[in-house]
């Protein structure tokens, strides 16, 4: 639905919309390479899922917002799936 990159301070914002008739499972996929310019760098990707508790209604037009807050790349490398609630 949407993709983006961080700004010079490491911040980003992503929005999207779709018409769905079934439950959705929105997520953010992080692709990273650390350190970027070294031969022995680590390249990986991790997923952060929006918790089910954010979605309370199905069948009607609704707007949902979720803030992942600050995300530490070290924590992303340690865990492939975060549970926020």
Biopython code that builds the backbone (N, CA, C, O; Angstrom):
import numpy as np
from Bio.PDB.StructureBuilder import StructureBuilder

atoms = [
    (1, "UNK", "N", (0.809, -1.189, 0.000)),
    (1, "UNK", "CA", (0.000, 0.000, 0.000)),
    (1, "UNK", "C", (0.857, 1.260, 0.000)),
    (1, "UNK", "O", (0.584, 2.199, -0.748)),
    (2, "UNK", "N", (1.887, 1.284, 0.830)),
    (2, "UNK", "CA", (2.732, 2.475, 0.889)),
    (2, "UNK", "C", (4.139, 2.056, 1.270)),
    (2, "UNK", "O", (4.341, 1.027, 1.914)),
    (3, "UNK", "N", (5.095, 2.849, 0.874)),
    (3, "UNK", "CA", (6.469, 2.612, 1.287)),
    (3, "UNK", "C", (7.168, 3.954, 1.405)),
    (3, "UNK", "O", (6.738, 4.951, 0.824)),
    (4, "UNK", "N", (8.242, 3.960, 2.159)),
    (4, "UNK", "CA", (8.970, 5.201, 2.353)),
    (4, "UNK", "C", (10.319, 4.932, 2.982)),
    (4, "UNK", "O", (10.664, 3.788, 3.279)),
    (5, "UNK", "N", (11.067, 5.981, 3.180)),
    (5, "UNK", "CA", (12.378, 5.892, 3.816)),
    (5, "UNK", "C", (12.430, 6.935, 4.930)),
    (5, "UNK", "O", (11.610, 7.851, 4.982)),
    (6, "UNK", "N", (13.401, 6.778, 5.813)),
    (6, "UNK", "CA", (13.548, 7.730, 6.907)),
    (6, "UNK", "C", (14.158, 9.029, 6.411)),
    (6, "UNK", "O", (14.829, 9.067, 5.380)),
    (7, "UNK", "N", (13.912, 10.089, 7.162)),
    (7, "UNK", "CA", (14.577, 11.355, 6.862)),
    (7, "UNK", "C", (15.965, 11.349, 7.492)),
    (7, "UNK", "O", (16.403, 10.327, 8.022)),
    (8, "UNK", "N", (16.658, 12.481, 7.436)),
    (8, "UNK", "CA", (18.032, 12.536, 7.943)),
    (8, "UNK", "C", (18.110, 12.312, 9.450)),
    (8, "UNK", "O", (19.186, 12.027, 9.975)),
    (9, "UNK", "N", (16.978, 12.438, 10.154)),
    (9, "UNK", "CA", (16.943, 12.204, 11.598)),
    (9, "UNK", "C", (16.428, 10.812, 11.961)),
    (9, "UNK", "O", (16.329, 10.476, 13.141)),
    (10, "UNK", "N", (16.099, 10.003, 10.950)),
    (10, "UNK", "CA", (15.616, 8.650, 11.207)),
    (10, "UNK", "C", (14.114, 8.539, 11.388)),
    (10, "UNK", "O", (13.627, 7.476, 11.772)),
    (11, "UNK", "N", (13.357, 9.608, 11.124)),
    (11, "UNK", "CA", (11.906, 9.587, 11.298)),
    (11, "UNK", "C", (11.209, 9.288, 9.975)),
    (11, "UNK", "O", (11.721, 9.606, 8.901)),
    (12, "UNK", "N", (10.031, 8.672, 10.071)),
    (12, "UNK", "CA", (9.231, 8.419, 8.880)),
    (12, "UNK", "C", (7.760, 8.372, 9.261)),
    (12, "UNK", "O", (7.415, 8.196, 10.429)),
    (13, "UNK", "N", (6.904, 8.529, 8.272)),
    (13, "UNK", "CA", (5.463, 8.424, 8.446)),
    (13, "UNK", "C", (4.912, 7.744, 7.209)),
    (13, "UNK", "O", (5.289, 8.082, 6.087)),
    (14, "UNK", "N", (4.021, 6.786, 7.412)),
    (14, "UNK", "CA", (3.428, 6.054, 6.295)),
    (14, "UNK", "C", (1.920, 6.038, 6.485)),
    (14, "UNK", "O", (1.433, 5.789, 7.588)),
    (15, "UNK", "N", (1.182, 6.302, 5.419)),
    (15, "UNK", "CA", (-0.272, 6.207, 5.455)),
    (15, "UNK", "C", (-0.735, 5.405, 4.252)),
    (15, "UNK", "O", (-0.010, 5.277, 3.266)),
    (16, "UNK", "N", (-1.926, 4.875, 4.334)),
    (16, "UNK", "CA", (-2.475, 4.122, 3.220)),
    (16, "UNK", "C", (-3.944, 3.863, 3.447)),
    (16, "UNK", "O", (-4.448, 4.026, 4.558)),
    (17, "UNK", "N", (-4.628, 3.463, 2.405)),
    (17, "UNK", "CA", (-6.028, 3.109, 2.539)),
    (17, "UNK", "C", (-6.375, 2.069, 1.494)),
    (17, "UNK", "O", (-5.717, 1.952, 0.460)),
    (18, "UNK", "N", (-7.416, 1.324, 1.785)),
    (18, "UNK", "CA", (-7.875, 0.297, 0.866)),
    (18, "UNK", "C", (-9.325, -0.024, 1.172)),
    (18, "UNK", "O", (-9.832, 0.331, 2.237)),
    (19, "UNK", "N", (-9.983, -0.682, 0.263)),
    (19, "UNK", "CA", (-11.343, -1.156, 0.464)),
    (19, "UNK", "C", (-11.256, -2.656, 0.678)),
    (19, "UNK", "O", (-10.873, -3.392, -0.232)),
    (20, "UNK", "N", (-11.602, -3.111, 1.853)),
    (20, "UNK", "CA", (-11.506, -4.530, 2.199)),
    (20, "UNK", "C", (-12.844, -5.027, 2.713)),
    (20, "UNK", "O", (-13.575, -4.290, 3.376)),
    (21, "UNK", "N", (-13.162, -6.270, 2.410)),
    (21, "UNK", "CA", (-14.382, -6.894, 2.915)),
    (21, "UNK", "C", (-14.079, -7.957, 3.956)),
    (21, "UNK", "O", (-14.988, -8.607, 4.471)),
    (22, "UNK", "N", (-12.822, -8.132, 4.261)),
    (22, "UNK", "CA", (-12.401, -9.094, 5.273)),
    (22, "UNK", "C", (-11.441, -8.391, 6.225)),
    (22, "UNK", "O", (-11.030, -7.256, 5.983)),
    (23, "UNK", "N", (-11.095, -9.066, 7.294)),
    (23, "UNK", "CA", (-10.149, -8.494, 8.251)),
    (23, "UNK", "C", (-8.798, -8.267, 7.575)),
    (23, "UNK", "O", (-8.402, -9.031, 6.695)),
    (24, "UNK", "N", (-8.104, -7.227, 7.985)),
    (24, "UNK", "CA", (-6.785, -6.934, 7.430)),
    (24, "UNK", "C", (-5.729, -7.128, 8.508)),
    (24, "UNK", "O", (-6.039, -7.126, 9.699)),
    (25, "UNK", "N", (-4.497, -7.295, 8.088)),
    (25, "UNK", "CA", (-3.373, -7.456, 9.005)),
    (25, "UNK", "C", (-2.255, -6.503, 8.576)),
    (25, "UNK", "O", (-1.287, -6.927, 7.945)),
    (26, "UNK", "N", (-2.384, -5.220, 8.917)),
    (26, "UNK", "CA", (-1.361, -4.253, 8.500)),
    (26, "UNK", "C", (-0.053, -4.453, 9.250)),
    (26, "UNK", "O", (-0.038, -4.861, 10.411)),
    (27, "UNK", "N", (1.031, -4.160, 8.573)),
    (27, "UNK", "CA", (2.353, -4.316, 9.171)),
    (27, "UNK", "C", (3.322, -3.331, 8.535)),
    (27, "UNK", "O", (3.051, -2.745, 7.487)),
    (28, "UNK", "N", (4.455, -3.167, 9.198)),
    (28, "UNK", "CA", (5.573, -2.413, 8.638)),
    (28, "UNK", "C", (6.719, -3.392, 8.456)),
    (28, "UNK", "O", (7.067, -4.127, 9.381)),
    (29, "UNK", "N", (7.302, -3.403, 7.273)),
    (29, "UNK", "CA", (8.458, -4.257, 6.991)),
    (29, "UNK", "C", (9.703, -3.374, 6.973)),
    (29, "UNK", "O", (9.778, -2.401, 6.223)),
    (30, "UNK", "N", (10.671, -3.727, 7.805)),
    (30, "UNK", "CA", (11.938, -3.009, 7.851)),
    (30, "UNK", "C", (12.989, -3.803, 7.098)),
    (30, "UNK", "O", (13.238, -4.967, 7.410)),
    (31, "UNK", "N", (13.608, -3.171, 6.103)),
    (31, "UNK", "CA", (14.756, -3.756, 5.416)),
    (31, "UNK", "C", (15.961, -2.915, 5.800)),
    (31, "UNK", "O", (15.933, -1.690, 5.687)),
    (32, "UNK", "N", (17.005, -3.566, 6.250)),
    (32, "UNK", "CA", (18.166, -2.800, 6.678)),
    (32, "UNK", "C", (19.456, -3.544, 6.387)),
    (32, "UNK", "O", (19.473, -4.765, 6.231)),
    (33, "UNK", "N", (20.533, -2.780, 6.318)),
    (33, "UNK", "CA", (21.871, -3.307, 6.093)),
    (33, "UNK", "C", (22.808, -2.512, 6.990)),
    (33, "UNK", "O", (22.933, -1.296, 6.841)),
    (34, "UNK", "N", (23.461, -3.190, 7.914)),
    (34, "UNK", "CA", (24.323, -2.522, 8.904)),
    (34, "UNK", "C", (25.685, -3.193, 8.977)),
    (34, "UNK", "O", (25.742, -4.422, 9.017)),
    (35, "UNK", "N", (26.751, -2.470, 8.997)),
    (35, "UNK", "CA", (26.861, -1.117, 8.448)),
    (35, "UNK", "C", (26.760, -1.181, 6.930)),
    (35, "UNK", "O", (27.201, -2.151, 6.313)),
    (36, "UNK", "N", (26.203, -0.189, 6.356)),
    (36, "UNK", "CA", (25.822, -0.212, 4.947)),
    (36, "UNK", "C", (26.982, -0.391, 3.981)),
    (36, "UNK", "O", (26.826, -1.068, 2.965)),
    (37, "UNK", "N", (28.141, 0.193, 4.263)),
    (37, "UNK", "CA", (29.212, 0.216, 3.269)),
    (37, "UNK", "C", (30.354, -0.748, 3.557)),
    (37, "UNK", "O", (31.401, -0.656, 2.917)),
    (38, "UNK", "N", (30.185, -1.668, 4.500)),
    (38, "UNK", "CA", (31.239, -2.631, 4.790)),
    (38, "UNK", "C", (30.951, -3.959, 4.104)),
    (38, "UNK", "O", (29.795, -4.319, 3.880)),
    (39, "UNK", "N", (32.016, -4.683, 3.774)),
    (39, "UNK", "CA", (31.874, -5.957, 3.080)),
    (39, "UNK", "C", (31.150, -6.993, 3.937)),
    (39, "UNK", "O", (30.355, -7.771, 3.411)),
    (40, "UNK", "N", (31.409, -7.021, 5.242)),
    (40, "UNK", "CA", (30.798, -7.999, 6.142)),
    (40, "UNK", "C", (29.554, -7.446, 6.830)),
    (40, "UNK", "O", (29.327, -7.727, 8.007)),
    (41, "UNK", "N", (28.762, -6.681, 6.131)),
    (41, "UNK", "CA", (27.575, -6.087, 6.737)),
    (41, "UNK", "C", (26.460, -7.126, 6.882)),
    (41, "UNK", "O", (26.454, -8.149, 6.198)),
    (42, "UNK", "N", (25.537, -6.847, 7.765)),
    (42, "UNK", "CA", (24.387, -7.711, 8.006)),
    (42, "UNK", "C", (23.189, -7.107, 7.292)),
    (42, "UNK", "O", (22.870, -5.934, 7.486)),
    (43, "UNK", "N", (22.524, -7.909, 6.466)),
    (43, "UNK", "CA", (21.331, -7.451, 5.761)),
    (43, "UNK", "C", (20.171, -8.341, 6.182)),
    (43, "UNK", "O", (20.284, -9.566, 6.158)),
    (44, "UNK", "N", (19.069, -7.735, 6.562)),
    (44, "UNK", "CA", (17.945, -8.515, 7.072)),
    (44, "UNK", "C", (16.661, -7.715, 6.894)),
    (44, "UNK", "O", (16.694, -6.566, 6.455)),
    (45, "UNK", "N", (15.537, -8.324, 7.236)),
    (45, "UNK", "CA", (14.272, -7.610, 7.281)),
    (45, "UNK", "C", (13.410, -8.185, 8.392)),
    (45, "UNK", "O", (13.431, -9.385, 8.665)),
    (46, "UNK", "N", (12.666, -7.316, 9.012)),
    (46, "UNK", "CA", (11.803, -7.675, 10.133)),
    (46, "UNK", "C", (10.437, -7.045, 9.919)),
    (46, "UNK", "O", (10.296, -6.064, 9.190)),
    (47, "UNK", "N", (9.438, -7.624, 10.566)),
    (47, "UNK", "CA", (8.066, -7.147, 10.432)),
    (47, "UNK", "C", (7.523, -6.715, 11.790)),
    (47, "UNK", "O", (7.730, -7.399, 12.792)),
    (48, "UNK", "N", (6.832, -5.587, 11.820)),
    (48, "UNK", "CA", (6.105, -5.123, 12.996)),
    (48, "UNK", "C", (4.629, -5.095, 12.626)),
    (48, "UNK", "O", (4.243, -4.458, 11.646)),
    (49, "UNK", "N", (3.808, -5.781, 13.405)),
    (49, "UNK", "CA", (2.379, -5.873, 13.122)),
    (49, "UNK", "C", (1.585, -4.958, 14.039)),
    (49, "UNK", "O", (1.901, -4.816, 15.220)),
    (50, "UNK", "N", (0.553, -4.341, 13.484)),
    (50, "UNK", "CA", (-0.372, -3.550, 14.287)),
    (50, "UNK", "C", (-1.226, -4.532, 15.081)),
    (50, "UNK", "O", (-1.729, -5.497, 14.505)),
    (51, "UNK", "N", (-1.407, -4.320, 16.390)),
    (51, "UNK", "CA", (-2.165, -5.267, 17.206)),
    (51, "UNK", "C", (-3.638, -5.337, 16.813)),
    (51, "UNK", "O", (-4.222, -4.345, 16.376)),
    (52, "UNK", "N", (-4.228, -6.517, 16.972)),
    (52, "UNK", "CA", (-5.640, -6.726, 16.641)),
    (52, "UNK", "C", (-6.566, -5.811, 17.433)),
    (52, "UNK", "O", (-7.646, -5.463, 16.955)),
    (53, "UNK", "N", (-6.161, -5.419, 18.628)),
    (53, "UNK", "CA", (-7.019, -4.585, 19.474)),
    (53, "UNK", "C", (-7.292, -3.208, 18.862)),
    (53, "UNK", "O", (-8.217, -2.519, 19.292)),
    (54, "UNK", "N", (-6.508, -2.802, 17.876)),
    (54, "UNK", "CA", (-6.729, -1.518, 17.213)),
    (54, "UNK", "C", (-7.983, -1.575, 16.345)),
    (54, "UNK", "O", (-8.645, -0.556, 16.148)),
    (55, "UNK", "N", (-8.314, -2.749, 15.826)),
    (55, "UNK", "CA", (-9.434, -2.918, 14.898)),
    (55, "UNK", "C", (-10.621, -3.512, 15.641)),
    (55, "UNK", "O", (-10.608, -4.682, 16.025)),
    (56, "UNK", "N", (-11.650, -2.690, 15.837)),
    (56, "UNK", "CA", (-12.799, -3.134, 16.618)),
    (56, "UNK", "C", (-14.043, -3.331, 15.771)),
    (56, "UNK", "O", (-14.982, -3.986, 16.225)),
    (57, "UNK", "N", (-14.090, -2.797, 14.574)),
    (57, "UNK", "CA", (-15.297, -2.859, 13.764)),
    (57, "UNK", "C", (-14.970, -3.392, 12.377)),
    (57, "UNK", "O", (-13.925, -3.079, 11.808)),
    (58, "UNK", "N", (-15.871, -4.192, 11.847)),
    (58, "UNK", "CA", (-15.770, -4.664, 10.462)),
    (58, "UNK", "C", (-17.093, -4.364, 9.764)),
    (58, "UNK", "O", (-18.138, -4.319, 10.412)),
    (59, "UNK", "N", (-17.055, -4.161, 8.471)),
    (59, "UNK", "CA", (-18.270, -3.982, 7.705)),
    (59, "UNK", "C", (-18.671, -2.539, 7.454)),
    (59, "UNK", "O", (-19.576, -2.298, 6.655)),
    (60, "UNK", "N", (-18.039, -1.574, 8.097)),
    (60, "UNK", "CA", (-18.341, -0.167, 7.891)),
    (60, "UNK", "C", (-17.044, 0.583, 7.622)),
    (60, "UNK", "O", (-15.955, 0.109, 7.947)),
    (61, "UNK", "N", (-17.177, 1.742, 7.032)),
    (61, "UNK", "CA", (-15.996, 2.568, 6.797)),
    (61, "UNK", "C", (-15.490, 3.099, 8.131)),
    (61, "UNK", "O", (-16.232, 3.748, 8.868)),
    (62, "UNK", "N", (-14.263, 2.832, 8.431)),
    (62, "UNK", "CA", (-13.650, 3.280, 9.677)),
    (62, "UNK", "C", (-12.251, 3.804, 9.382)),
    (62, "UNK", "O", (-11.625, 3.421, 8.394)),
    (63, "UNK", "N", (-11.784, 4.661, 10.229)),
    (63, "UNK", "CA", (-10.411, 5.149, 10.130)),
    (63, "UNK", "C", (-9.681, 4.733, 11.395)),
    (63, "UNK", "O", (-10.136, 5.010, 12.505)),
    (64, "UNK", "N", (-8.558, 4.076, 11.225)),
    (64, "UNK", "CA", (-7.765, 3.613, 12.350)),
    (64, "UNK", "C", (-6.385, 4.237, 12.272)),
    (64, "UNK", "O", (-5.800, 4.349, 11.194)),
    (65, "UNK", "N", (-5.881, 4.635, 13.404)),
    (65, "UNK", "CA", (-4.528, 5.183, 13.469)),
    (65, "UNK", "C", (-3.766, 4.428, 14.537)),
    (65, "UNK", "O", (-4.311, 4.095, 15.589)),
    (66, "UNK", "N", (-2.508, 4.162, 14.260)),
    (66, "UNK", "CA", (-1.660, 3.489, 15.242)),
    (66, "UNK", "C", (-0.270, 4.088, 15.169)),
    (66, "UNK", "O", (0.281, 4.258, 14.081)),
    (67, "UNK", "N", (0.295, 4.405, 16.312)),
    (67, "UNK", "CA", (1.624, 4.986, 16.393)),
    (67, "UNK", "C", (2.562, 3.947, 16.996)),
    (67, "UNK", "O", (2.381, 3.550, 18.147)),
    (68, "UNK", "N", (3.548, 3.508, 16.247)),
    (68, "UNK", "CA", (4.538, 2.564, 16.769)),
    (68, "UNK", "C", (5.498, 3.243, 17.742)),
    (68, "UNK", "O", (6.281, 2.564, 18.406)),
    (69, "UNK", "N", (5.450, 4.563, 17.836)),
    (69, "UNK", "CA", (6.324, 5.355, 18.696)),
    (69, "UNK", "C", (7.767, 5.208, 18.211)),
    (69, "UNK", "O", (7.989, 4.877, 17.046)),
    (70, "UNK", "N", (8.730, 5.444, 19.065)),
    (70, "UNK", "CA", (10.129, 5.330, 18.661)),
    (70, "UNK", "C", (10.517, 3.861, 18.559)),
    (70, "UNK", "O", (10.173, 3.058, 19.427)),
    (71, "UNK", "N", (11.229, 3.519, 17.502)),
    (71, "UNK", "CA", (11.634, 2.139, 17.250)),
    (71, "UNK", "C", (13.151, 2.086, 17.238)),
    (71, "UNK", "O", (13.804, 2.798, 16.475)),
    (72, "UNK", "N", (13.696, 1.245, 18.080)),
    (72, "UNK", "CA", (15.145, 1.087, 18.198)),
    (72, "UNK", "C", (15.590, -0.053, 17.287)),
    (72, "UNK", "O", (15.116, -1.178, 17.445)),
    (73, "UNK", "N", (16.483, 0.206, 16.345)),
    (73, "UNK", "CA", (16.928, -0.814, 15.398)),
    (73, "UNK", "C", (17.531, -2.017, 16.104)),
    (73, "UNK", "O", (17.408, -3.136, 15.607)),
    (74, "UNK", "N", (18.175, -1.824, 17.239)),
    (74, "UNK", "CA", (18.724, -2.960, 17.988)),
    (74, "UNK", "C", (17.608, -3.905, 18.393)),
    (74, "UNK", "O", (17.766, -5.122, 18.299)),
    (75, "UNK", "N", (16.480, -3.365, 18.842)),
    (75, "UNK", "CA", (15.346, -4.218, 19.220)),
    (75, "UNK", "C", (14.770, -4.940, 18.006)),
    (75, "UNK", "O", (14.336, -6.086, 18.120)),
    (76, "UNK", "N", (14.761, -4.293, 16.862)),
    (76, "UNK", "CA", (14.252, -4.951, 15.656)),
    (76, "UNK", "C", (15.131, -6.138, 15.306)),
    (76, "UNK", "O", (14.617, -7.191, 14.931)),
    (77, "UNK", "N", (16.422, -5.995, 15.419)),
    (77, "UNK", "CA", (17.330, -7.099, 15.104)),
    (77, "UNK", "C", (17.158, -8.257, 16.069)),
    (77, "UNK", "O", (17.366, -9.408, 15.684)),
    (78, "UNK", "N", (16.782, -7.983, 17.320)),
    (78, "UNK", "CA", (16.669, -9.036, 18.320)),
    (78, "UNK", "C", (15.374, -9.825, 18.201)),
    (78, "UNK", "O", (15.343, -11.008, 18.542)),
    (79, "UNK", "N", (14.310, -9.197, 17.727)),
    (79, "UNK", "CA", (13.024, -9.882, 17.683)),
    (79, "UNK", "C", (12.362, -9.682, 16.332)),
    (79, "UNK", "O", (12.286, -8.561, 15.829)),
    (80, "UNK", "N", (11.883, -10.776, 15.744)),
    (80, "UNK", "CA", (11.238, -10.697, 14.441)),
    (80, "UNK", "C", (9.786, -10.258, 14.562)),
    (80, "UNK", "O", (9.226, -9.744, 13.594)),
    (81, "UNK", "N", (9.165, -10.442, 15.709)),
    (81, "UNK", "CA", (7.763, -10.072, 15.879)),
    (81, "UNK", "C", (7.604, -9.406, 17.229)),
    (81, "UNK", "O", (8.003, -9.971, 18.247)),
    (82, "UNK", "N", (7.031, -8.224, 17.256)),
    (82, "UNK", "CA", (6.778, -7.508, 18.509)),
    (82, "UNK", "C", (5.317, -7.624, 18.854)),
    (82, "UNK", "O", (4.464, -7.560, 17.969)),
    (83, "UNK", "N", (5.019, -7.790, 20.092)),
    (83, "UNK", "CA", (3.652, -7.729, 20.577)),
    (83, "UNK", "C", (3.503, -6.419, 21.335)),
    (83, "UNK", "O", (4.169, -6.216, 22.350)),
    (84, "UNK", "N", (2.642, -5.529, 20.860)),
    (84, "UNK", "CA", (2.504, -4.222, 21.476)),
    (84, "UNK", "C", (1.485, -4.207, 22.593)),
    (84, "UNK", "O", (1.542, -3.330, 23.454)),
    (85, "UNK", "N", (0.544, -5.155, 22.611)),
    (85, "UNK", "CA", (-0.479, -5.184, 23.655)),
    (85, "UNK", "C", (-0.608, -6.575, 24.204)),
    (85, "UNK", "O", (-1.421, -6.813, 25.098)),
]
sb = StructureBuilder()
sb.init_structure("model")
sb.init_model(0)
sb.init_chain("A")
sb.init_seg("    ")
for serial, (resi, resn, name, xyz) in enumerate(atoms, 1):
    if name == "N":
        sb.init_residue(resn, " ", resi, " ")
    sb.init_atom(name, np.array(xyz, "f"), 0.0, 1.0, " ", f" {name:<3s}", serial, name[0])
structure = sb.get_structure()
